[in-house]
Amino acid sequence: MSHVLVPTTLEELWTFMAENPDAMIYAGGTDLLVKIRSCAVTTDCLICMERLNELKGVRVEAGEIIIGALTTHREMLDSPIVQRDLPLLYNALKNLGSPPIRNMGTLGGNIVTASPAGDTLPPLYISNAHLEIRSRNSSRRVPIESFILGPGRVDMRPGEILSQVVINKNTRFMVHHYEKVGRRSALACSVVSMAALMNISEDNTISEIRLAWGSVGPTVMRFRDIETFLVGRTLTVRGIEDAIRKVQQSVMPIDDVRASAAYRREVAGRLMLRLTGYASSR
Ligand SMILES: Cc1cc2nc3c(=O)[nH]c(=O)nc-3n(C[C@H](O)[C@H](O)[C@H](O)COP(=O)(O)OP(=O)(O)OC[C@H]3O[C@@H](n4cnc5c(N)ncnc54)[C@H](O)[C@@H]3O)c2cc1C
């Protein structure tokens, strides 16, 4: 690697990108620099975005929560807005990496890496998050589900960056559940993860539910037909057992060094059993 450019304004970033079209941009570097060190990726020029304060922080604007793409996982965990209004994302961030990774790694980096195991992705999918993609002269908003195309593949064109993540503030759920199964409890990529947002009626039936799984397909998987099937069912093991089987038939896991496809399929369904713990004992 020969040189690293460090813009301090967006204007400077656009200029560096235009002058160095083959340069690779990075934020915290916890994904990209690891790949460069292991020679999985090579480049002559890097553009480090960590001083672009314009793309950092969490704020509320016109009923939307806006998170700058360069906001670190630690900064999100410390944000009163994330703690109060995005408990699902908060729960996922607590499980992400280690303190040094959370201090350096960013939300934008986690999204653009587009790993099926990315911990922020299942919460963002079921929060119906939108992404703002910017270039020097344009800006577009896309749902996260259409931005992520496959492992490591996103809908981003040359000259574009992910600038911010936008989540509607007015979605209210009683249950914000995130669980990650890894090979050990700390500093482990997920073998399977599941995020859930759920409302429960007084008679313990599910009135609204959104579910997403990580590490059981090429991207995060959400099955809207199973969500619809679950509405009106009692939140008991009996009440959701058919849905568990449907999930096990629908996921598309692979065998890899961390787990077998069969294990992932089994666990993806069984993680739903945790939801019965939210039923009230009235
Ligand atoms: C030891 C270790 C443990 C880890 N544990 C976990 C874990 O438990 N869970 C998890 O989800 N991840 C984990 N990771 C992966 C990584 O830390 C996260 O994905 C992190 O959020 C990446 O953010 P970053 O800013 O460091 O990305 P970078 O390395 O800076 O960038 C990653 C990719 O995204 C692109 N990119 C970054 N920001 C932008 C932007 N704003 N616009 C356009 N492109 C951009 C870069 O070009 C690069 O291709 C781990 C990594 C390590 C090394």
The ligand as an SDF file (V2000), in Angstrom:
LIG
                    3D

 53 58  0  0  0  0  0  0  0  0999 V2000
  -11.9710   -9.1330   15.8440 C   0  0  0  0  0  0  0  0  0  0  0  0
  -13.2050   -8.6960   15.1130 C   0  0  0  0  0  0  0  0  0  0  0  0
  -14.4590   -8.9860   15.6500 C   0  0  0  0  0  0  0  0  0  0  0  0
  -15.6160   -8.6000   14.9780 C   0  0  0  0  0  0  0  0  0  0  0  0
  -16.8130   -8.9100   15.5300 N   0  0  0  0  0  0  0  0  0  0  0  0
  -17.9620   -8.5510   14.8800 C   0  0  0  0  0  0  0  0  0  0  0  0
  -19.2160   -8.8880   15.4420 C   0  0  0  0  0  0  0  0  0  0  0  0
  -19.3440   -9.4990   16.5140 O   0  0  0  0  0  0  0  0  0  0  0  0
  -20.3290   -8.5100   14.7550 N   0  0  0  0  0  0  0  0  0  0  0  0
  -20.2600   -7.8280   13.5720 C   0  0  0  0  0  0  0  0  0  0  0  0
  -21.3030   -7.5160   12.9980 O   0  0  0  0  0  0  0  0  0  0  0  0
  -19.0630   -7.4980   13.0450 N   0  0  0  0  0  0  0  0  0  0  0  0
  -17.9230   -7.8410   13.6540 C   0  0  0  0  0  0  0  0  0  0  0  0
  -16.7030   -7.5140   13.1080 N   0  0  0  0  0  0  0  0  0  0  0  0
  -16.6530   -6.8460   11.8150 C   0  0  0  0  0  0  0  0  0  0  0  0
  -16.5030   -5.2920   11.8670 C   0  0  0  0  0  0  0  0  0  0  0  0
  -15.8990   -4.8650   13.0250 O   0  0  0  0  0  0  0  0  0  0  0  0
  -17.8530   -4.5700   11.7050 C   0  0  0  0  0  0  0  0  0  0  0  0
  -18.4880   -4.9760   10.5170 O   0  0  0  0  0  0  0  0  0  0  0  0
  -17.6980   -3.0420   11.6890 C   0  0  0  0  0  0  0  0  0  0  0  0
  -18.9650   -2.4460   11.8990 O   0  0  0  0  0  0  0  0  0  0  0  0
  -17.1230   -2.5210   10.3780 C   0  0  0  0  0  0  0  0  0  0  0  0
  -17.0920   -1.1040   10.4360 O   0  0  0  0  0  0  0  0  0  0  0  0
  -15.7750   -0.3010    9.9970 P   0  0  0  0  0  0  0  0  0  0  0  0
  -16.1470    1.1400   10.0860 O   0  0  0  0  0  0  0  0  0  0  0  0
  -14.6010   -0.7160   10.7650 O   0  0  0  0  0  0  0  0  0  0  0  0
  -15.6560   -0.7820    8.4770 O   0  0  0  0  0  0  0  0  0  0  0  0
  -14.4060   -0.5440    7.4960 P   0  0  0  0  0  0  0  0  0  0  0  0
  -13.4290   -1.6480    7.6650 O   0  0  0  0  0  0  0  0  0  0  0  0
  -13.9310    0.8510    7.6080 O   0  0  0  0  0  0  0  0  0  0  0  0
  -15.1380   -0.7090    6.0840 O   0  0  0  0  0  0  0  0  0  0  0  0
  -15.7280   -1.9320    5.7130 C   0  0  0  0  0  0  0  0  0  0  0  0
  -16.2230   -1.8110    4.2690 C   0  0  0  0  0  0  0  0  0  0  0  0
  -17.2580   -0.8660    4.1850 O   0  0  0  0  0  0  0  0  0  0  0  0
  -16.9030    0.2080    3.3150 C   0  0  0  0  0  0  0  0  0  0  0  0
  -17.4060    1.4190    3.9790 N   0  0  0  0  0  0  0  0  0  0  0  0
  -17.2600    1.7550    5.2830 C   0  0  0  0  0  0  0  0  0  0  0  0
  -17.9490    2.8580    5.5480 N   0  0  0  0  0  0  0  0  0  0  0  0
  -18.5430    3.2520    4.3900 C   0  0  0  0  0  0  0  0  0  0  0  0
  -19.3930    4.3310    4.0180 C   0  0  0  0  0  0  0  0  0  0  0  0
  -19.8350    5.2450    4.9080 N   0  0  0  0  0  0  0  0  0  0  0  0
  -19.8030    4.4320    2.7240 N   0  0  0  0  0  0  0  0  0  0  0  0
  -19.4060    3.5120    1.8110 C   0  0  0  0  0  0  0  0  0  0  0  0
  -18.6000    2.4550    2.0980 N   0  0  0  0  0  0  0  0  0  0  0  0
  -18.1800    2.3330    3.3870 C   0  0  0  0  0  0  0  0  0  0  0  0
  -15.4160    0.1620    3.1420 C   0  0  0  0  0  0  0  0  0  0  0  0
  -15.0600    0.6310    1.8660 O   0  0  0  0  0  0  0  0  0  0  0  0
  -15.1380   -1.3310    3.2910 C   0  0  0  0  0  0  0  0  0  0  0  0
  -15.3690   -1.9820    2.0570 O   0  0  0  0  0  0  0  0  0  0  0  0
  -15.5220   -7.8830   13.7410 C   0  0  0  0  0  0  0  0  0  0  0  0
  -14.2510   -7.5620   13.2260 C   0  0  0  0  0  0  0  0  0  0  0  0
  -13.1040   -7.9750   13.8860 C   0  0  0  0  0  0  0  0  0  0  0  0
  -11.7730   -7.6070   13.3200 C   0  0  0  0  0  0  0  0  0  0  0  0
  1  2  1  0
  2  3  1  0
  2 52  2  0
  3  4  2  0
  4  5  1  0
  4 50  1  0
  5  6  2  0
  6  7  1  0
  6 13  1  0
  7  8  2  0
  7  9  1  0
  9 10  1  0
 10 11  2  0
 10 12  1  0
 12 13  2  0
 13 14  1  0
 14 15  1  0
 14 50  1  0
 15 16  1  0
 16 17  1  0
 16 18  1  0
 18 19  1  0
 18 20  1  0
 20 21  1  0
 20 22  1  0
 22 23  1  0
 23 24  1  0
 24 25  2  0
 24 26  1  0
 24 27  1  0
 27 28  1  0
 28 29  2  0
 28 30  1  0
 28 31  1  0
 31 32  1  0
 32 33  1  0
 33 34  1  0
 33 48  1  0
 34 35  1  0
 35 36  1  0
 35 46  1  0
 36 37  1  0
 36 45  1  0
 37 38  2  0
 38 39  1  0
 39 40  1  0
 39 45  2  0
 40 41  1  0
 40 42  2  0
 42 43  1  0
 43 44  2  0
 44 45  1  0
 46 47  1  0
 46 48  1  0
 48 49  1  0
 50 51  2  0
 51 52  1  0
 52 53  1  0
M  END
$$$$
